[in-house]
């Protein structure tokens, strides 16, 4: 899988976990995560973007 991520371009991985983030960061791959949290008593969601 890492070989594909090293190719030029923007890559999306759905449902990754912290272990995957650590692996990508340790491999020197620029990594951004987006956490989505439902706002209580509302149909809205909060998107939290983090660069690693």
Order of alpha helices (4+ residues) and beta strands (2+ residues): alpha-alpha-beta-beta
